[in-house]
Amino acid sequence: MRILLIQRAERFSPNSVEKDKAILEAVGAKLNAAGHEVDMVSEEQTFQVGAYDKVLTMGRLQETLDKLQALNAINTSAGIRNCTRCRLNVIMQQTGTPMPPSEGIYGYWLKRGDTAAQNKSDVQFAANKNDLNKKIEVFVQRGITDYTVSAHVPGDLVKFYGVVGTGFFRYYYPTDDGESKFGDEQRNGTAHHYPFEVETLQSDVEQLAKAVGICVYGGDCIIREDGSFCVIDFNDWPSFSRCREEAAGAIAQLVID
C-alpha cells in the first residue's frame, strides 16, 4: 500500500511539536517494516491525497479537514471536528459518558469550545463564579464565544490512550513522572492512586471514540476517592509519548488489518 501520514500544524501542538511528530514517524517505521510505501507531510505544506491507498492524519486545519472530508481516513475529518469541546460535550451527554458537574465548590474550568487548545490561555481555572465571569469576558474580548464551563473535581488526574478495535489501552498518572503540557495537572495534586475499574473506563471511552468518529484517541479523567470517574478531556490522536512504540504498533496494525 501507499500510505500518507499528515503531521499536525505546529500551532495545534503546544509544547508537543516533536512528540507529535515522533508518534507519526514511529507509525511510519512500523508500516515501512511491513513492506508499505510511506510518505509524511505537514498539513502546512501543499499535498495531494489521490495517489494513496490510506491516509492517517493528525491534522486540524480546516483546509486539511475539508480536503479529507470524502476519505475514510484515520482519523476521519468528521471525527476530528467532533473533538472540539462544544460538540464533544453534546456527544458525551448522548452516550452517557461520565462528565464533571456544571456546579461545584472547588472552582471551575473554562475551556475554548470552537477548536482545540492552542496555548495555555485557551484553558483557564477560575477559583469562583466572579473569577469565572471575568475570564469569560476575556474570552469574548479575544473573539471566543464558544466555550465550555465545568466544575473542578477533586481526585486523581489520569491520562489515557487507546486505539479502537485493537485492544490497546494505557493509562498514566502525570504527577508520577512530571510530564506536563501546561502544568494544569498540579491543580489536583499528587496522585493517591485511588482504585478504579480500568475495564469500565476503557469501555466508556472506546464507546465515546466510536460515537465521535475516531480510532486513535486520548484524554484525561478524574478518579474520585470512591473509584468513580469523570472524563474531563478527549482528543484525536495524542502524542502517546509515554507508550509510543506500543501505540505505533497498534496503529500500524489497525491500518494493515
N, C-alpha and C positions, 0 to 999 in steps of 0.2 A: 504493500500500500504506500501511496504518497500521503504524507501527513503534515499538516501545517500547525505549528504552535504559535499562538499570538500572545505576546507579552503585554502586560498591563502598563498603561501610561503612568509615568512616574508620580504624577500628582495624586493618583489613587493608591500609591504605595508609600504613605508617610512613614518614614523611618524604617522602611522594609523593602526598598528597591532591590537590593542584592539578594535578599531572602526570597522574594517573589520570583526573581529571575532564576534562582538556583533550583527551585522545585520544577520549573519548566525544563531546565537543562537536564535534570535528573530523569524526568519522564522521557525526554528525547533520547537520552543514552540507553534507557531500557528498550525503547522501540527500535533504535538502531541495532542493538544487540540481537533483537528478534528478527532482523532482516528487513526492516522497513526503511523507506527513504523519508527523512525528516528535515524540514526547514523551520526556522524560527525567526519571527519578525516582531518588532514593536508595533503596537497599534498606532503609534505616532508616525510610522512610515507608510508609504504607499504600498499596498499589497493587493493581490488578487486571489480569489479562493477557488476559481473554477477548475483548476488543474489538479485539485487534491481530492483524495477519497475520504479523508477525515480531517476535521478541524477541531482543535482544542483551544479554547480561548479563556484568558484571564481578563480580557478587555472590558472596559466600562464606558468608553467614549460613546456618545450617541451615534456617531457615524459608523463606528465599529458594529454596534448592535443592529443598526439599520442594514448594514452590508450582509450580516449573517442571519437576518430575520428568517429567510426562507430555508435555511440549513438546519439540520438536526445536529447541531454542534454540541460538543461537551465543553462547557455548559451552554444551554440554549440562551438566545437573546431574551426571550420572554422570561426565563427563569432569573437571569441576571437583573432585569428590570424589576422583578418582583422582590428582590432583596433590598430595595430602597425601603426605609423604615416605615413610612406610612402604609405602603402596600403590604409589607410584611406583617404589620400588626393586624391587618384585616384577615390575612390568611391564617395567622396564628389563632385568632379567635374562631375562625371557621373550623379549624382542625382540632380545636380543644387543646392546643399546646399550652402547658403551664406558663403563665406570664406573671410579671410583677404587678402588684396592685397599683391603681392610679393615685391612691391616697396613703399616707403613712406619717410617722413621727420622726423618721430618721433622715429626712431630706428628700431631694428629688433629682432626677436625671433629665436633662433637656438635650434632645438629640436632633440633629438635622434630619429631615424626613424626605427630602426630594432627591438625594443622591447619597453615595457612600461618603463617609467622613474623609476629608482631605487634609485636615490638620486638627490640632488639639482643640481649637476654638469651636469645632463642629459638635463636640460632646462636652456638656457643661454640668457640673454638680452645683446644686443650689441648696443651701442649708435650710431654707424655709420658703413659704409662699411669697413673701416680699422679695427675697433674693431671686426667686424663680421669675417673678413678673419683670424684674429689672433685666434679667438675662434674656427673656423673651423679647423685650423691647430692643435689645442689642441685635438679636437675630433679625428682627423686622428691619432695623436700620441697615443691616447687611443685605437685605433683599430676600431673606429666608422666611417664607411664610408657611411652609410645610414643615412641621416638626412634631415630635412625639414627646410626651411627658410621662414619666413613671416614677413611683416611689422607690427610694433606696431600700434594698432588702439586706439585712444583716445575714452573714453566713460565709461559707467558703466559696470564693470565686474559683470556678473550674473552667478551663478551656477545653473544648472537644473538637475532634476532627474525624471526618468519615468520607467514605466513597460508597455510594449506594449500590447495593447488589453484589458487593464483593466480600462482605463480612468484615471489612476493615473499619475499625473504630478505636480511637485512642483518646484519653483524657489526661490532663495535667493541671497541677496547681502552680500558677505563675510565681507565687511567693516562695515556692521551693527552690526555684533556680534563678529568680530575679529578672527573668526576661520580660520586657515590657515595651509596649509601643508608645504610650502616652503617660504611663505612671499611675493611671486611674485605679489599677488593681490594688494599690495600697489602701484605698478607701475602706476595704473590707478587712484589712489587717492580715496578719499571718494566718495561714490556713490551719484549722483544727483537725482536718481530715475526718469530718463527720461521716459515718457510714451511710450509704445510699444504694439504691438498686440501679446498678450500671446498665443492666439489660433494659430497664424501663426507660432510662434516659436515651439510650441508643434507639429504641423502638420509636419513641416520641419524635426525636429529631430526624430520623430517617423518614418517617411519615411526613414530617414538615418539608423535608427536602423534595420529596416526590410531589407534594402539593404545590410547592414553589416552582418546580420545574428544573432543578439542578441535580447533578450526580455527585459533584465534588464540592464538599461543603465544610464549614467550620463555624464555631460560635462560642459564646460564653453562657454560663448559667451560674446560679447561686444555689448552693446546697445549704438548706437550713439545718439547725441543730437537730430537728426531729427527722431528718432524712428526706423531707420533701424538697422539691427544687422548682425553680422557675427559669426559663430561658430569657436572657436579657439582651442577647445579640446573636445574629445569624447571618452568615455571608457566603458568597460564592467564592470558591477556590482560595483558601488561605495559603500561607507560605509553608505550612507543615514543618516549620523549622526544627521542631522537637522530634520529629519522626519522618524526616524527609525521604530516606531511602525506602522505607516500608511503604509510605504513601505513594511514591513514584511507581513502585512495583504494582500496587493495586490499581492505580490509574492506567498504567500501560496495559495491564491485563483486561481492564474494562474495555479499552479500545480494541484490543485484539479479539476479544470474545464477541 
